[in-house]
Amino acid sequence: MESIIEFKDVSKEFEGNVVLKDLNFSVKKGEIFVLVGPSGSGKTTSLKMINGLIEPTDGNLYFKNKRIKDYNIQKLRWQIGYVLQQIALFPTMSVKENIEVIPDMLGWDKERRNKRVDELLKEVDMEPEQFRDRMPSELSGGQQQRIGIIRALASEPDIVLMDEPFSALDPISRASLQDLVLELHQKLGNTIIFVTHNMKEAMKIGSRIAVMHEGKLIQCDTPEEIQKNPANRFVEEFFDETTDEVYTQTLEVLYNGGFYQRTITDFNLQSLTMDTSLSEVFDLLAEKEAFIIERDGKPIGLINRSDVFRFLSQEG
């Protein structure tokens, strides 16, 4: 498969501090390539080199077989989508205006921009008529991140860079957006370079994974190969640490007058809405211990059998 990005003997120093050392790898066209490692391993520095935000001290990066430093950087960046952890939607622009920023700069006519905005909103299950004129402040965190993702895709870029885009979200929203990235990638066939410190996330979405530590590339392979044959003890322990972690979050649950606080450790649960009747919930809980409750698509807590019995006893 053809390579779209290549790192050749890339090193980077900041004020005498070596951040990257002799980095060599290539990203194939159409794959999801994940850079994973602990904080300070050089993941984000490597990512920022791809769109020219940081220049290497030594070595060269290539985009489509041409050195990145030989491109007009502004025009290069128009070919690269970028999704940040902070989302960074323009607060004074509507959803539509945020999505069409780069297409507008590229000179797309209004009809083409409108069509693209509506297409992408539908792809992320946000009805255009309902959402295109909303302001970012009117959206939930998960909805804002969905807009951030499709804004990065709006101009049909060759590559999309994602720098820990979901790390600030709750685990349920995070899992949902991981699924969204996989769905969009399957439909669009774009190239994604994704940075995370979480091996579980890397294993879920990556076509290949580059494990980094202290500025060096330790292993670069498929998720299956890394799982079966970790290159060294660090990779093995990092894999075990992140795949065995248990997400815990305390949520306040408001359901039909019942108010309870729960600690959630299992996020592989089905979802119910606030509109689900109590009798229906009771029937469902006869088969399953607990369900996640959502309001307007946003997870707000957990309800289990004890909650229902307590609520019924209070009402009785």
Secondary structure, DSSP 8 states (H G I E B T S, - for coil): --EEEEEEEEEEEETTEEEEEEEEEEEETT-EEEEE-STTSSHHHHHHHHTTSS--SEEEEEETTEEGGGS-HHHHHTTEEEEETT----TTS-HHHHHTHHHHHTT--HHHHHHHHHHHHHHTT--HHHHTT--GGGS-HHHHHHHHHHHHHTT--SEEEEESTTTTS-HHHHHHHHHHHHHHHHHH--EEEEEES-HHHHHHH-SEEEEEETTEEEEEE-HHHHHHS-SSHHHHHHHHHHHS----EEEEEEETTEEEEEEE------EEETTS-HHHHHHHHTT-SEEEEEETTEEEEEEEHHHHHHHHHHH-
